[in-house]
Amino acid sequence: MEDPASAARTILLDKLSGQPRTRAELAGLLAEREIPDEVADEVLDRFTEVGLIDDAAFANAWVESRHRGRGLGKRALAQELRRRGVDDELARDALDELEPEQEEETARALVRKKLRSMRSLDRQVAMRRLLGMLARKGYPGGLAMNIIKQELDAGHEELPLLDPSGIEIE
């Protein structure tokens, strides 16, 4: 039978070769593979010490990637980091790197993109759908409402929206 520490190292190296992982994810994996807790802690500590496990770097990369790639806001990103086992303080530090202007511009781009497919919708329906989209992506309600109102007001020439009577707004 293989030495538990050697088995733990092999498991961790295998998992880390595919993509970065948090310490909590790797600890859970070792527990599933029935590596004794004390051995798992020792190997995880060593991997952290040599820089193979770095939750702060993971959190920073995750926030940058998921914000740019999926347009997620801070609230959604915080939930994802929590689910992946990132410490709240490290998550907060990573989220602080996301500038408010950057978050606002991303939300605005999402609204503009979605508006293209909403030509024939009533203003209230469009607003409700846009608010729902931004809420699911983790944007605060106040920010979302301001951006949506601005974009709806600015977009009448390009995207005629209907008022409640069904008549195009000029």
N, C-alpha and C positions, 0 to 999 in steps of 0.2 A: 504494500500500500504506500502511496505517495505521501511524503511529509506534508502536513497541512499548510505550513508556511510557503512551501514551494508551490503547492496547488493554488494558494491564494494569489501568489505573485503571477502565476500563469494566467489565472482568470482575469486579474486586473490588467495585465499587459494586453491580453486579447481584447478586452472591452475598450481600453483606451486607444487602441490602434484604429478603431473605426471612427470615433468622434470623442470630443471632450465630454467628461462626465463629472458630476458632483461627487463629493465624498459620500454623501447620504445615499446616492444611487448605487455606488460601488459597495458600500457597507450592506445595503439590502441584498445585493447580488451575492455577496459572500455568505450572508445568512441563509439565503435560499440554497446555496451549495453546501450548507452544513459545515462551514469553516468555523471552528470555535471562536467565540467573541474575542478572547484575549489575543489569539493569533491574528485575527482580522484587524483588530485595533493596532497591533504592532506593525503589520504590513502597510496598513493605510497611513499610519504616522510616517513610516519611512518613505512612502511614495509622495506624501505631502512635503516632507523635508527636502527631497531632491527635486521638487517642482513638477512631478508628473500629475499631481492632483493639486489644482489651484482654483478654489471656489470663487475667489474674487475675479480672477481673469475669466473664468467661465461666465460669471454674471455679466461682466462688462461686454464680452463678445455676444452673449445671448441677447442682451438689451439692444445692442447696435444692429445685430442681424435681424431680429424679429420686428424691430421698429421699421427698419428700412425695407425689409422683404415683405412683411405682412401688414405694415401700417398700424401696429398695435400701440395703444396708449399706455401710459404709466401704470394704470390700475390693472390692466390685463397682463402686462409684463410682470408686475409684482406677484400676481396670482400664479403665473407660470413658474417663476423662480421659487416660490414657496412650495409648489408641488414637486419641484425637482430637488428640494431639500437644501436650498441655499439659505444661510443664516440671514435673518431680517436686516441686520446692520450692513452686511455685504450687499444685499439686494438694494437697500436704500442708497448706498454709495454708488452703485452702478446706475440706478435710476436718476440720481442727481447729475450724472454726466449728460443726460438727455436734456438739452436746453428747451425752455418753454417755447421759444420761437420755432424750434425744429419740430416740436410736437404739434404746434398750431399749423405750421405749413404742411405737415403730413396729413392732418385732418382735413385741411382745405383741399389738398390734392385729391383725397378720397371722395370728398363731396363733389368736386368738379367732375371727376370721372363718372360717378354714379348719376349725376344730373343729366348726362348725355342720353341715358336710356329712359329718362322721365319726361320727355317732351309733352306727352299728352295728359299728364297727371294734373289733377287739382293741386293747388299750392299746399293745402293742409295735408293732403295724402303724401305729397313729396316730402314735406317737412317731417311728418311722422316716420316715414321710411328711412330718411336720412338720419334722424335722431336715433332710431333703432340700430342702424348700422354702426354709427359711432359709439353708441353705448356698448354694443357687443365687442367692439374693438378696444374698450377700456378708456374712452375719453370722458372727461367730466361734463355733466349736463350743461352748465353755463357756457363753457367754451364751445361745445357742440352747437348750442342754440345760436350763439353770436355768429359763428362761422356760417351756419346754414342760412340765417337771415341775410347776411352780407352777400352770400353767393346767389341766393334766390333773387335778391334785389338787383344785383349786378348783371345777372344772366338773362334778363328779359329779352334783350335784342337777339341774342344767340339762341336761346331756348324759350320759346313762348310757352308760358304756363297758363293754365286756365284758372279763372277765378271761380268761386263756387257756382256761378250761374252757367258755367260751361262756355263762356265767351273768353276769347284770348285776351290777355292783359297786354296793353300796348306799351 
